Amino acid sequence: MKTATAASALLSLSILAAGCGSTAESGSTPSASQAPAGSAPSSSQITEISFITHSNWEKPLTKVIDEFQKENPQIKVNVQFNPYAKLMETNEVKLAAKATDLDVVTVDVPLNANYTVKGYLEPLDAWFKDSDRQVWVDSAIAAATYQGKLMTVPMNSSGTVLFYNKELLAKDNVAFPSEKLEERLTWEQVIELARKLTHDDVYGFSVDQVGRAYQLLPFIQSKKGEVLDQTGLVTTGYTNSPASIEALTFYYDLFNTWKVSPKIKREEAPDYFTSGKVALFLSNTANLNKIEASGISYGIAPHPYFAGGEIATPTGSLNLGISKYSSHKEEAAKFIRYVSSGKGAQILFEESGQLPALKSLLDRIDTDAKYSELPGSVLRLVSAESKTTAAPRPLTPGYLEWESNFNKALEDIKNGTAPKKALDDAASLIDAQLRKYSSAAK
């Protein structure tokens, strides 16, 4: 496990690569479809590439695409925006059918290995050399690489912080947690605070992504646990290891022993915090705008960890890749380079306000005065963690199978099932489902 780390949860995408030659350099030889300098290309000289992506990113990506086409008039990007579920379904249908009308593929980063094993993606090594990869944080590159090959590139990243309601803490004479990384709370300290803050109709603590691997996997990682072996195909002894059981016994206790957390659905969690029903709220930064709009007086603190354990924070988002079946790989590569590490990355950051994976933009967050106070300091906090404590989700071609069963175990634990039983049952089911990948993953 790499610690030193995300969501999910959350999600987005875009990607670009080298010029229209075979190298990743901006000065590469243009393709024959380019018009001479100073002239507008004719319709016969324009190459169209297709791109399906997440509807949450429609506004910033539309601007990115507009600017890309101004700078590259010989390439037209036909984009379709879909909700997440439809996006993933469309990807699977088109790629399984070897459709040639999908060039740029939006990949939820945990599915990187799955798409690779299925033969859906074109390796990007021809366009992104080792030196090109240094522009992103290590955790982003680790998640985008499978069996030594770069398969996708990051459009952005994600981070999680501990939000707190200042009014509720002040009412119970609870000191505000520090925003400093070196004064990070342990989970043991969080529970002490949560128990003091739980009374009447207020809960002391809640997580945003209730029952979701993205946000709860770091509990296990902080206990120095892994959920899959190095092949990504064996979960028994990992997902149900003593470290996993110990970590998720803590999760069980939140709801069933200490009763400091509400047994709610994922979609209800942000409203519980913004309406004053929860005092401490572990949340992805995607909820920042909603928290700001609510008008509550809030503060932030770094993601907690278990005393004596490792610091592990969620990371990851949507990546961009090139379809194996695309007829326009050079043009698709040029687009994904523009979005992931070129001018488009800067536009995307400025328009969306989401955490980038690009080191230069993270450095900007670290030094620009606008990020020294709330709400900007939320990004500064997760920027620092993305460089040091970001822990990617497991690298396995069977991520969907693992996540589905693991998430069910989390729901069962929340609702009172003993953690060992829930995890043993999940591990048994997952191993049976992962066997189908054993030959393809070698």
Rosetta blueprint (number, residue, H / E / L):
1 M L
2 K L
3 T L
4 A L
5 T L
6 A L
7 A L
8 S L
9 A L
10 L L
11 L L
12 S L
13 L L
14 S L
15 I L
16 L L
17 A L
18 A L
19 G L
20 C L
21 G L
22 S L
23 T L
24 A L
25 E L
26 S L
27 G L
28 S L
29 T L
30 P L
31 S L
32 A L
33 S L
34 Q L
35 A L
36 P L
37 A L
38 G L
39 S L
40 A L
41 P L
42 S L
43 S H
44 S H
45 Q H
46 I L
47 T E
48 E E
49 I E
50 S E
51 F E
52 I E
53 T E
54 H E
55 S H
56 N H
57 W H
58 E H
59 K H
60 P H
61 L H
62 T H
63 K H
64 V H
65 I H
66 D H
67 E H
68 F H
69 Q H
70 K H
71 E H
72 N L
73 P L
74 Q L
75 I E
76 K E
77 V E
78 N E
79 V E
80 Q E
81 F E
82 N E
83 P L
84 Y H
85 A H
86 K H
87 L H
88 M H
89 E H
90 T H
91 N H
92 E H
93 V H
94 K H
95 L H
96 A H
97 A L
98 K L
99 A L
100 T L
101 D L
102 L L
103 D L
104 V E
105 V E
106 T E
107 V E
108 D E
109 V H
110 P H
111 L H
112 N H
113 A H
114 N H
115 Y H
116 T H
117 V H
118 K L
119 G L
120 Y L
121 L E
122 E L
123 P L
124 L L
125 D L
126 A L
127 W L
128 F L
129 K L
130 D H
131 S H
132 D H
133 R H
134 Q L
135 V L
136 W E
137 V L
138 D H
139 S H
140 A H
141 I H
142 A H
143 A H
144 A H
145 T E
146 Y E
147 Q L
148 G L
149 K E
150 L E
151 M L
152 T L
153 V E
154 P E
155 M L
156 N L
157 S L
158 S L
159 G L
160 T E
161 V E
162 L E
163 F E
164 Y E
165 N E
166 K H
167 E H
168 L H
169 L H
170 A H
171 K H
172 D L
173 N L
174 V L
175 A L
176 F L
177 P L
178 S L
179 E L
180 K L
181 L H
182 E H
183 E H
184 R L
185 L L
186 T E
187 W H
188 E H
189 Q H
190 V H
191 I H
192 E H
193 L H
194 A H
195 R H
196 K H
197 L H
198 T L
199 H E
200 D L
201 D L
202 V E
203 Y E
204 G E
205 F E
206 S E
207 V E
208 D L
209 Q L
210 V L
211 G L
212 R L
213 A H
214 Y H
215 Q H
216 L H
217 L H
218 P H
219 F H
220 I H
221 Q H
222 S H
223 K L
224 K L
225 G L
226 E L
227 V L
228 L L
229 D L
230 Q L
231 T L
232 G L
233 L L
234 V L
235 T L
236 T L
237 G L
238 Y L
239 T L
240 N L
241 S L
242 P H
243 A H
244 S H
245 I H
246 E H
247 A H
248 L H
249 T H
250 F H
251 Y H
252 Y H
253 D H
254 L H
255 F H
256 N H
257 T L
258 W L
259 K L
260 V L
261 S L
262 P L
263 K L
264 I L
265 K L
266 R H
267 E H
268 E H
269 A H
270 P H
271 D H
272 Y H
273 F H
274 T H
275 S L
276 G L
277 K L
278 V E
279 A E
280 L E
281 F E
282 L E
283 S E
284 N E
285 T H
286 A H
287 N H
288 L H
289 N H
290 K H
291 I H
292 E H
293 A H
294 S H
295 G L
296 I L
297 S L
298 Y E
299 G E
300 I E
301 A E
302 P L
303 H L
304 P L
305 Y E
306 F L
307 A L
308 G L
309 G L
310 E L
311 I L
312 A L
313 T E
314 P L
315 T L
316 G L
317 S L
318 L E
319 N E
320 L E
321 G E
322 I E
323 S E
324 K L
325 Y L
326 S L
327 S L
328 H L
329 K H
330 E H
331 E H
332 A H
333 A H
334 K H
335 F H
336 I H
337 R H
338 Y H
339 V H
340 S H
341 S L
342 G L
343 K H
344 G H
345 A H
346 Q H
347 I H
348 L H
349 F H
350 E H
351 E H
352 S H
353 G L
354 Q L
355 L L
356 P L
357 A L
358 L E
359 K H
360 S H
361 L H
362 L H
363 D H
364 R H
365 I H
366 D H
367 T H
368 D L
369 A H
370 K H
371 Y H
372 S L
373 E L
374 L L
375 P L
376 G H
377 S H
378 V H
379 L H
380 R H
381 L H
382 V H
383 S H
384 A H
385 E H
386 S H
387 K H
388 T H
389 T L
390 A E
391 A L
392 P L
393 R L
394 P L
395 L L
396 T L
397 P L
398 G L
399 Y H
400 L H
401 E H
402 W H
403 E H
404 S H
405 N H
406 F H
407 N H
408 K H
409 A H
410 L H
411 E H
412 D H
413 I H
414 K H
415 N L
416 G L
417 T L
418 A L
419 P H
420 K H
421 K H
422 A H
423 L H
424 D H
425 D H
426 A H
427 A H
428 S H
429 L H
430 I H
431 D H
432 A H
433 Q H
434 L H
435 R H
436 K H
437 Y H
438 S L
439 S L
440 A L
441 A L
442 K L
